[in-house]
Amino acid sequence: MNAVASTSPDYFHALYTDDDPFGCRHRWYEARKRALLLASLPAEAYDAGWEIGCSNGELTVALAARCRTLLATDLDPRAVELARARTATCAGVHVDAMHHPQQWPTGTFDLIVLSEVGYYLAPDALDALLARLPTSLRDAGVFVACHWLHPFDEAPQNGRQVHAAIAQALGAPAFRYEDADLLFEGWSVSPHSVAQREALR
Ligand SMILES: C[S@@+](CC[C@H](N)C(=O)[O-])C[C@H]1O[C@@H](n2cnc3c(N)ncnc32)[C@H](O)[C@@H]1O
């Protein structure tokens, strides 16, 4: 039996002949997803964020407003170029070309976001990413994963499989949102709720 492969970088290279291949700049699905994701973050501000698979930088710009420093990575060189241009006026943002999990950033983060990327990874590659993730997450950190739920041909996994793999690796999420199209979940290292952090309870 042939092992399932991650989506090839060639697939993304071909897509990035368009500057906005996923419609991040004009689709309401994308704008709403960003708003939901940002609203779910337990802390108002983060010291060091990492966005895995940043595409042309639309979510990166939104995350930059909540992070003192933000690393954004993508395997595709054109996506990196576009994200750099999009975040040129954002303080503290650094965009790097990296193919995960083979390549990995140094440093640790108190916010890591995996949005619409996990299903492009083969199960063994996603497991390798998830095994490495805790070493990059600080004690008060949060990991947020967000995925489109409808299967599509170019992805070796669907969103539910990705979130099941994450739960298998990291346990039950601290928060979640789901509708007919989208699932996002967050895993906090800290056991304290938002209210506990503000001494409300
Ligand atoms: C759908 S876009 C996600 C954009 C953004 N995170 C969002 O949710 O708006 C997926 C991006 O992930 C990148 N990508 C896919 N597999 C990757 C991998 N293994 N390592 C790094 N980037 C990857 C692709 O090049 C593409 O730009």
The ligand as an SDF file (V2000), in Angstrom:
LIG
                    3D

 27 29  0  0  0  0  0  0  0  0999 V2000
   -4.9110   28.1640    2.9590 C   0  0  0  0  0  0  0  0  0  0  0  0
   -3.3620   28.9500    3.2360 S   0  0  0  0  0  0  0  0  0  0  0  0
   -3.5560   29.4640    4.9490 C   0  0  0  0  0  0  0  0  0  0  0  0
   -3.4560   30.9690    5.1500 C   0  0  0  0  0  0  0  0  0  0  0  0
   -3.6760   31.4830    6.5520 C   0  0  0  0  0  0  0  0  0  0  0  0
   -3.0110   30.6910    7.5630 N   0  0  0  0  0  0  0  0  0  0  0  0
   -5.1440   31.6320    6.8390 C   0  0  0  0  0  0  0  0  0  0  0  0
   -5.7410   30.7960    7.5160 O   0  0  0  0  0  0  0  0  0  0  0  0
   -5.7320   32.6160    6.3710 O   0  0  0  0  0  0  0  0  0  0  0  0
   -2.2570   27.5640    3.4280 C   0  0  0  0  0  0  0  0  0  0  0  0
   -0.7900   27.9400    3.3050 C   0  0  0  0  0  0  0  0  0  0  0  0
   -0.0240   26.9370    3.9630 O   0  0  0  0  0  0  0  0  0  0  0  0
    1.1750   26.7650    3.2620 C   0  0  0  0  0  0  0  0  0  0  0  0
    1.6730   25.4130    3.5930 N   0  0  0  0  0  0  0  0  0  0  0  0
    1.1130   24.2190    3.2780 C   0  0  0  0  0  0  0  0  0  0  0  0
    1.8220   23.1990    3.7810 N   0  0  0  0  0  0  0  0  0  0  0  0
    2.8710   23.7600    4.4630 C   0  0  0  0  0  0  0  0  0  0  0  0
    3.9670   23.2140    5.1840 C   0  0  0  0  0  0  0  0  0  0  0  0
    4.1230   21.8910    5.3170 N   0  0  0  0  0  0  0  0  0  0  0  0
    4.8620   24.0810    5.7240 N   0  0  0  0  0  0  0  0  0  0  0  0
    4.7080   25.4240    5.5750 C   0  0  0  0  0  0  0  0  0  0  0  0
    3.7040   25.9960    4.8880 N   0  0  0  0  0  0  0  0  0  0  0  0
    2.7760   25.1760    4.3420 C   0  0  0  0  0  0  0  0  0  0  0  0
    0.7990   26.9430    1.7960 C   0  0  0  0  0  0  0  0  0  0  0  0
    1.8990   27.3130    0.9920 O   0  0  0  0  0  0  0  0  0  0  0  0
   -0.2820   28.0240    1.8910 C   0  0  0  0  0  0  0  0  0  0  0  0
    0.2520   29.3040    1.6410 O   0  0  0  0  0  0  0  0  0  0  0  0
  1  2  1  0
  2  3  1  0
  2 10  1  0
  3  4  1  0
  4  5  1  0
  5  6  1  0
  5  7  1  0
  7  8  2  0
  7  9  1  0
 10 11  1  0
 11 12  1  0
 11 26  1  0
 12 13  1  0
 13 14  1  0
 13 24  1  0
 14 15  1  0
 14 23  1  0
 15 16  2  0
 16 17  1  0
 17 18  1  0
 17 23  2  0
 18 19  1  0
 18 20  2  0
 20 21  1  0
 21 22  2  0
 22 23  1  0
 24 25  1  0
 24 26  1  0
 26 27  1  0
M  CHG  2   2   1   9  -1
M  END
$$$$
